[in-house]
Amino acid sequence: MRQLGADPVDRGRRSIDELDSDLLAKLEQRDKQLYAILNSTCRYRNVLADEITHLRAGSAPELARAQLALWDPLRREIKRLAQNL
């Protein structure tokens, strides 16, 4: 009869579990980064869609440019998040 603790597969699982906790932490961090990028990109896309709608409705292009300039920090944030990925 085999002892449970003497099984080489059990020993292998223990060492993999230790590695999995590091891998899990890395994957969770990457998931958070991707979610932040997605969230920021969706917000910026909504702004662009609104400005396109205003321009098609005859709004002055200067107003659209000014409105989009307000969102430059958001574009920089998206770029920074993507670079950190």
C-alpha positions as CSV (number, residue, x, y, z in Angstrom):
1,M,0.0,0.0,0.0
2,R,1.3,3.5,-0.9
3,Q,1.6,6.3,1.5
4,L,0.0,9.5,0.4
5,G,2.9,11.7,1.3
6,A,5.4,9.6,-0.6
7,D,3.8,10.0,-4.0
8,P,6.1,11.9,-6.3
9,V,3.1,13.4,-8.0
10,D,2.0,15.0,-4.7
11,R,5.4,16.5,-4.3
12,G,5.3,17.9,-7.8
13,R,1.9,19.5,-7.1
14,R,3.2,21.3,-4.1
15,S,6.0,22.9,-6.0
16,I,3.7,23.9,-8.8
17,D,1.2,25.4,-6.4
18,E,3.9,27.7,-5.1
19,L,4.7,28.8,-8.6
20,D,1.0,29.2,-9.4
21,S,0.6,31.8,-6.6
22,D,3.2,34.0,-8.3
23,L,1.6,33.3,-11.7
24,L,-1.8,34.1,-10.4
25,A,-0.6,37.4,-8.9
26,K,0.9,38.4,-12.2
27,L,-2.2,37.4,-14.2
28,E,-4.4,39.3,-11.8
29,Q,-2.2,42.4,-12.1
30,R,-2.3,42.2,-15.9
31,D,-6.1,41.7,-15.7
32,K,-6.4,44.9,-13.7
33,Q,-4.2,46.8,-16.2
34,L,-6.2,45.5,-19.2
35,Y,-9.4,46.5,-17.5
36,A,-8.1,50.0,-16.8
37,I,-7.1,50.3,-20.5
38,L,-10.5,49.1,-21.7
39,N,-12.3,51.4,-19.3
40,S,-10.3,54.5,-20.4
41,T,-10.6,53.6,-24.0
42,C,-14.4,53.2,-23.8
43,R,-14.7,56.5,-22.1
44,Y,-12.6,58.2,-24.8
45,R,-14.6,56.4,-27.5
46,N,-17.8,57.8,-26.1
47,V,-16.4,61.3,-26.1
48,L,-15.3,60.9,-29.7
49,A,-18.8,59.5,-30.7
50,D,-20.4,62.5,-29.1
51,E,-18.2,65.0,-30.9
52,I,-18.8,63.2,-34.2
53,T,-22.5,63.5,-33.6
54,H,-22.2,67.2,-32.8
55,L,-20.0,67.9,-35.9
56,R,-22.5,66.0,-38.2
57,A,-25.3,68.1,-36.6
58,G,-23.5,71.3,-37.7
59,S,-21.6,72.2,-34.6
60,A,-18.5,74.4,-35.1
61,P,-15.3,72.4,-35.5
62,E,-13.5,74.7,-33.1
63,L,-15.8,73.6,-30.3
64,A,-15.2,69.9,-31.1
65,R,-11.4,70.5,-31.1
66,A,-11.6,72.3,-27.8
67,Q,-13.7,69.6,-26.3
68,L,-11.3,66.8,-27.5
69,A,-8.4,68.8,-26.1
70,L,-9.9,68.5,-22.7
71,W,-9.5,64.7,-23.0
72,D,-5.8,64.7,-23.9
73,P,-5.0,63.6,-20.3
74,L,-7.2,60.6,-20.9
75,R,-5.3,59.7,-24.1
76,R,-2.0,60.0,-22.3
77,E,-3.3,57.7,-19.5
78,I,-4.3,55.1,-22.1
79,K,-0.9,55.3,-23.6
80,R,0.8,55.0,-20.3
81,L,-1.3,52.0,-19.3
82,A,-0.6,50.3,-22.5
83,Q,3.2,50.8,-22.2
84,N,3.1,49.4,-18.6
85,L,1.4,46.3,-19.9
